[in-house]
Amino acid sequence: MPIEKQLVSFYTILRKGIVRIMRIWPQTLLPSVVTSILYFAVFGSILGSRIGELNGVPYILFVVPGLVMLAVITNSYMDVATTFFVSKFFSRNIDEILVSPTPPSVIIAGFIASGVVRGMLVGTMVLIVSFFFALPSVAHPFVVLLFLFLSSLVFALGGLVNGIYAKSFDGVSIVPTFVLTPLVYLGGVFYSIHSLPPVWQTVSLFNPIFYLINGFRYGFLGTSDVSLLTCVLVLLVLMLVLLGINVYFIKKGLGLKQ
């Protein structure tokens, strides 16, 4: 398939996803912003005034990167999982894409690109909201942008795996509810790993989201519970593994043939 036609296919899939995001923005963009306002008000302002400082910074500044990353992870994941599921079971346009000469790589890129856009957009909106509660400094802007993009990309790929295999809307929501949400909240959004007992510090090291949040926090504060290189490597490994799984599923038609 010529590169020009591949670009047309990619643009068409991406445009459909972005139009959906903007058309139903009260469902795709607004909820995370409202939830973040509540988090900032309760955990940042009210509890933060009692906690004082954590790792040498005011508590409200400590939780800002974690809350931004919480929004990025959930939105990029759910966008792709929901969009692919709807394309598979309701609009049925995934059948037209699969019978076309569009390569699996272009199909994957088109779907996850909209997830990356939504994740980064909502993350930016949550960051802007945080300015009304604190003035977070950015020690390393490039690191912030890198983790914002890579985290959106990784969880968009994860959402695509979920969307491929989901048989119902319950199948779409079960992973975010029972797997993703606990991992996020236990990944260091509201606390430092050093405040945990030694055994739970060790357990936290097996949580991949812990590295995403700490890498992102390093971009803001210049400090992290683990090295920045480790955080980047974990992200890259997750990305390659999930990309390989998606390519295999699309090529074999697993979960796609009705």
ABEGO torsion letter per residue (X at the ends): XBAAAAAAAAAAAAAAAAAAAAAAAAAAAAAAAAAAAAAAAAAAAAAAAAAEBBGGBBAAAAAAAAAAAAAAAAAAAAAAAAAAAAAAAAAGAAAAAAABABBAAAAAAAAAAAAAAAAAAAAAAAAAAAAAABBBBBABAAAAAAAAAAAAAAAAAAAAAAAAABABAAAAAAAAAAAAAAAAAAAGAABBAAABBAAAAAAAAABAAAAAAAAAAAAAAGBBABBAAAAAAAAAAAAAAAAAAAAAAAAAGBGABX
